[in-house]
Amino acid sequence: MKHWTRAEVLRDPTFYAICLGVLAPAFVGTTIFFHQVYLTELRGWPLQLFASGFAVLSATTWVLRFWPGG
């Protein structure tokens, strides 16, 4: 098994592709969470409806996480 140095990792383009895939969902989720009032006003949606989406997201994530064979 190869042991990479920091310089080797930083020169490898695969590292940046992996970073993009791992970090992008967190950045998008954080942006939506902190700007939810602006997004609802922009679209004309009730804030309560948008906020209830977080409960749906939580329940769906939990169910799919523990789904048999998943």
Contact map, one row per residue, 1 for C-alpha under 8 A:
1110000000000000000000000000000000000000000000000000000000000000000000
1111000000000000000000000000000000000000000000000000000000000000000000
1111100000000000000000000000000000000000000000000000000000000000000000
0111110110000000000000000000000000000000000000000000000000000000000000
0011111110000000000000000000000000000000000000000000000000000000000000
0001111111000000000000000000000000000000000000000000000000000000000000
0000111111100000000000000000000000000000000000000000000000000000000000
0001111111110000000000000000000000000000000000000000000000000000000000
0001111111110010000000000000000000000000000000000000000000000000000000
0000011111111010000000000000000000000000000000000000000000000000000000
0000001111111000000000000000000000000000000000000000000000000000000000
0000000111111111000000000000000000000000000000000000000000000000000000
0000000001111111100000000000000000000000000000000000000000000000000000
0000000000011111110000000000000000000000000000000000000000000000000000
0000000011011111111000000000000000000000000000000000000000000000000000
0000000000011111111100000000000000000000000000000000000000000000000000
0000000000001111111110000000000000000000000000000000000000000000000000
0000000000000111111111000000000000000000000000000000000000000000000000
0000000000000011111111110000000000000000000000000000000000000000000000
0000000000000001111111110000000000000000000000000000000000000000000000
0000000000000000111111111000000000000000000000000000000000000000000000
0000000000000000011111111100000000000000000000000000000000000000000000
0000000000000000001111111110000000000000000000000000000000000000000000
0000000000000000001111111111000000000000000000000000000000000000000000
0000000000000000000011111111100000000000000000000000000000000000000000
0000000000000000000001111111110000000000000000000000000000000000000000
0000000000000000000000111111111000000000000000000000000000000000000000
0000000000000000000000011111111100000000000000000000000000000000000000
0000000000000000000000001111111110000000000000000000000000000000000000
0000000000000000000000000111111111000000000000000000000000000000000000
0000000000000000000000000011111111100000000000000000000000000000000000
0000000000000000000000000001111111110010000000000000000000000000000000
0000000000000000000000000000111111110000000000000000000000000000000000
0000000000000000000000000000011111110000000000000000000000000000000000
0000000000000000000000000000001111111110000000000000000000000000000000
0000000000000000000000000000000111111111000000100100000000000000000000
0000000000000000000000000000000000111111100000100000000000000000000000
0000000000000000000000000000000000111111110000000000000000000000000000
0000000000000000000000000000000100111111111000000000000000000000000000
0000000000000000000000000000000000011111111111100100000000000000000000
0000000000000000000000000000000000001111111111000000000000000000000000
0000000000000000000000000000000000000111111110000000000000000000000000
0000000000000000000000000000000000000011111110000000000000000000000000
0000000000000000000000000000000000000001111111000000000000000000000000
0000000000000000000000000000000000000001111111101100000000000000000000
0000000000000000000000000000000000000001100111111100000000000000000000
0000000000000000000000000000000000011001000011111110000000000000000000
0000000000000000000000000000000000000000000001111111000000000000000000
0000000000000000000000000000000000000000000011111111100000000000000000
0000000000000000000000000000000000010001000011111111110000000000000000
0000000000000000000000000000000000000000000000111111111000000000000000
0000000000000000000000000000000000000000000000011111111100000000000000
0000000000000000000000000000000000000000000000001111111110000000000000
0000000000000000000000000000000000000000000000000111111111000000000000
0000000000000000000000000000000000000000000000000011111111100000000000
0000000000000000000000000000000000000000000000000001111111110000000000
0000000000000000000000000000000000000000000000000000111111111000000000
0000000000000000000000000000000000000000000000000000011111111100000000
0000000000000000000000000000000000000000000000000000001111111110000000
0000000000000000000000000000000000000000000000000000000111111111000000
0000000000000000000000000000000000000000000000000000000011111111100000
0000000000000000000000000000000000000000000000000000000001111111110000
0000000000000000000000000000000000000000000000000000000000111111111000
0000000000000000000000000000000000000000000000000000000000011111111001
0000000000000000000000000000000000000000000000000000000000001111111001
0000000000000000000000000000000000000000000000000000000000000111111101
0000000000000000000000000000000000000000000000000000000000000011111111
0000000000000000000000000000000000000000000000000000000000000000011111
0000000000000000000000000000000000000000000000000000000000000000001111
0000000000000000000000000000000000000000000000000000000000000001111111
